[in-house]
Amino acid sequence: MTWVNAVVQGLFLGGLYALFACGLSLMFGVMRIINLAHGDIAVLGAFGVWVLVAEAHMSVPLALILVLPAMLVIGYLLQRTVLARSLRGGELTPLLTTFGLAIVLQNALLEIFSPDVRSLGPSAGSLATGSWRLTDQLSVPYLGVVILAVAVAVLGGLQFMLRRTGIGREMRATAQDPDTAALVGVPAASVYARATAIAVAVAALAGAFLAMQSTFDPSSGPTQLIFAFEAVVIGGLGSLWGTLTGGIVLGVAQTIGAAIDPQYAILAGHLVFLVILAGPRGRFIAVRRATA
C-alpha cells in the first residue's frame, strides 16, 4: 500500500508540475522561445497572492481573482516591450533576455521580501492540510485533487481554445508561419502578446498552488523552472496534453524515489528525465507544435 500511496501522491504532484510547465509549453509552441524567467514569474505571482493575504487580509481565492488579471496584463506588456524586441534579434537573443529577466526578478524579490521562507498553507486552512483517509496508509489530499482538477481544466481549456476559437486559430497559424499569417491579417505581435499573457497568468496560478502546498522564497524560481522544463521535454515540447503526461511521470518518479529514501526524491525525477532523453525516443524527440 505504501507504493500505491506514493503513486497517488505523485499523480497530484504531477498536476502541479503540469501547471508550471503549461505556460512554458505554450510559449514555445507559439513563439519558439524558452522562457528562462518562467519559474521566477511563478514566484512573483505567489508573492502577489501572499501580499494580499498577509497584508490586506484577503482570502486566497479572492487574492487569486485579483492577481491573475494583473499577471495577464504584466505578461502582455512583457511581450510588447521586452520580448518583441528580442525576437527580432535571432534565436539566442530571447534566451539571453529571459535569463536577464530572471536575474532581475530574483534580485528584486530578494530586496523587497528578504530571503525569508513563506507559505500560504496556514491561510488556505483545511484545503491545504485536509485529506480523505481511504486506508491507514492511503490518503487523498484535498489540495492535490484541486490542483490536478485545475491542471486538467486549464490544459483542456487551452486545447479547446486552440482548436475551436478564432484566437486559437490565429495562434496556430502564427506558430506555423508568422509571415504568411500576417498576409491574411493576423498580426504576429498581438498573437504573441496574448500567448505570453496566458502563459504568465498560468505560471502565477501554479506559483500560488506551490505556496499553498509547501514553502517558497525569492530563489525558488530556478528549481520550478527545471521541473517545468523536464515535464515539457518528457511530454513533448509544445504539446499541451503531453505536458500533463510529463508532469505526472515526473511527479510519480519523485514520490516513488522519496518512498525508497527521502534523499532520492529529486534525484529520481532527474534520473527518469535523463533515461527518457537517453532512450531511442529521447535521442530524436520531436519538437511538437502547440496544436499537436
N, C-alpha and C positions, 0 to 999 in steps of 0.2 A: 504493500500500500504506500510505502514511502516513495517509491519510484512513480507511482500513479500521481501522487500529490505533487511531485517535482514537475511532472509533465503538465499538470493542470496549472500550476503557478507559472510555468514557462509560457503557456498559452496566453495568459493575461499579461505577462511582461512583454511578450511579443507584440501585443496590441499597442503598448506604449511605444515600442521601438518603431512600429509601423507608422504611428502618428509623427514621430520625429523624422522618419525617412520620407514621408509623403511629399512635403514641400521640396525636399532635395530632388526627388524623382521628377516632380512636375517641372521644376526649373530646368533640369537637364533635358527633359523630353521636349520642352517648348523652345528653350533658348540655347541649349547645348553648352551650358556652363555649370560647373560645380561650385556651389556657394560655400566657401570655407568659413563664412561667418554664420552659417545656419544654426549651429549649436549655441552661439552667443546671442543670436536673435531670440532663440527659445528662452534662454535665461533672462533676457531683457523682459520678455513677456511675463515670466514668473515673478520678477521683481515688481513689475507693474501691478499685478494682482495682489502681491504681498503688501505693497504700499497702501492700496485701497482698503485691504482687510485690516491691516495693523494700525494705520493712521486715521482712516476715515470710518473705521468700524463697520464696514460693509460685509455682507455675506459673500462667500466665494462665488456663487452663481451670479450675483449682481455685479461683482467686480469683473467677472469674465465678460458679462454683457457690455461693460464699458471699455474694457481693454481690447477686445477683439476688433471692434471697428477702428479703434485708434491704430492698431497694428496693421490693419488693411491700408489705412492712409499712409503710414510710415513705409510700408512695402511699395506702394505706388510711387511715392516721392523718391524712394531709394532708386528705383529703376529709372525714373525720369531724369534724375540729377547725376547719379554716380555710375550706375551700371550701363546706361545708354551710351555714355562716352567711352567706357572701357570696351564695349562690344565692337566699337569701330577700330580698336587698336590691335585686333588679331586675337588668336585663341588664348595666348598666355596672359594678356592684359587683364581680363576679368578674374582670372585665378589670383593674380597678384593684388588686384583691387579688393577682392573679398577677403584675402588674407590680411591686408592692411585694415579693413573694416573690423575684422575680428579682434585685432590687437587694440584698436581704438575703443571698441565696446567693452572689452575686458578691463582695460585700464580706467575707463570712465566709471564703470560699475564699481570697481575697487575703490576709487576715490570717493564716490558718493555713499556707498553702503558698507565699506570696510570689508576685510576678509571673513567676517563672522558667518557662520553657517546658519541658515534659516530654513523654516519649513511651514507649510500651510496645513499640515496634518491636524494639529490641535483645532484650527479654525473650521476644518471640514467635519469635525465631530465623528459621529458613528459611521459616516460614509468612508472615512479613511481607516478606521480601526475595526469596524464590524465585519462579520463573515457568517456564512451559513456553514454550520458544522455538520457534515454528512456522516462522518465516522470519527473515531478517535484520532485518526491520522490524516484525514482528508477534509479540507475546508475550502470554501469558495468565498473569497473576499468581495465585499460589495464594490469597492473601488475598482478592483480588477475587472469585474463584469461591466461596469460603466465604461471604463477605458476601452475595453475590447469592442463594446457596442458602438461607442463613438467613433472608433477607428474604422469599423466596417461601414458605418453611416457616412463618414467623411469620404472614404475611398469610393464607396458606391455612388455618392452624390457627385463627386468629381468625374467618375466614369460616365455617369448619366449626362452630365453637363457636356463632356467632350463629344459624346455620341449623338445627343438629341437636341442640343440647343445651338442657336446661332453663334454665341460666344465660343462654344466648344469647337464648332466647325472652323471658325476663324483661327483658333489656336492650332488646330490640326493642320490647316492649310499653311499657316506661317511656319510651323515646325518642319513641314516638308520642303517648302521653297518660299522664303520670305519675299524674294523679288517678284516672283510670279503672283503671289498673293497681293502684293502692292498694286500690281497692274489692274486687278479687278476690284480695287477699292478697300483692301484690308490693310490698314497701316500697322506695320510690324511693331512700331514703338508703343502703340496703345495696347496691342495684344501682349507684348512682353510686360508692360506695366501691370496689367490685370493678373497675369500669371504670377508675377512677383508678389503682388498684394495678397493673393490667395496663399501662396507659399509661406509668407511671413506670418499671416494670421494663424495658419495651421501649426506652424512652429511654436507660436506663443501659446496656443491651446495645449500642445504637448508639454511645454515648459510648466504650465500651471498644473497639469496632472502629475508631472515629476515632483513638483513642490508639495503636492498633497500626499504622494506615495512615500517620499523619502525626504532628504535634505538637499539644499543647493546653496551655492555661493558664487561669487563673480568668476571663479575659474572653472566652473562646471561645464562650460560650453564645449571645449575641445573633446572631452570624453563623450558627450552626447553626439557630437559630430561623427566620431569614429563609429559608434554604434549605428547611427543612421546610415552612414556610408556602407558599412558591412551589410546591413539589411537590404539596401538598394542593390548592391552588387550581387548578393545571393539571389535576390528575386529577379534581377534583370534591370539594367539601367533604363529608366523611362517607362517602366511598366508599373501601373498603379496596383493592380491585384498582385503582381509579383512582389511588390513592396510588402504587402501584408504577409505573404508566404515567407519572405526573407526575414521579416521581423519575428515571426513565430519560430522559425528554425533557430534563429539566434537566441531568442528568449529561452526556448526549451534546452538548448545546449548549455546555457549559463546555469539554469536551475538544476539540471542533472549534474553538472560539474560541482555545484555547491552541495548537492546531496552526497557526493563522494567525499569532498573536503571543501569547506568554505573558501579556502585559498584558491581553489581551482575554478571558481565561478566565472571570472572574467577570462581567464586563460582558456577555458573550454570553448567559449564563444569565438575567440580569436583562432583557435585551432580548427574549428569547423569551417570558418571563413577561409583559412589557408588551404584546407583539404579540398574544398569546392573549387578554389582557384587552381589548385594543382592537378585536379582531375581532368579527364578528357573534355568535359563540357567547359570547365573553367578556363582552359587554355584558349578557347575560342568563344568566350562569352559574347553573345550577340548584343549589340547596343540597340535596345528596343526603343521605339518612339512612344510618346505618351498615349498614342492611340492604340497601342498593342493590347 
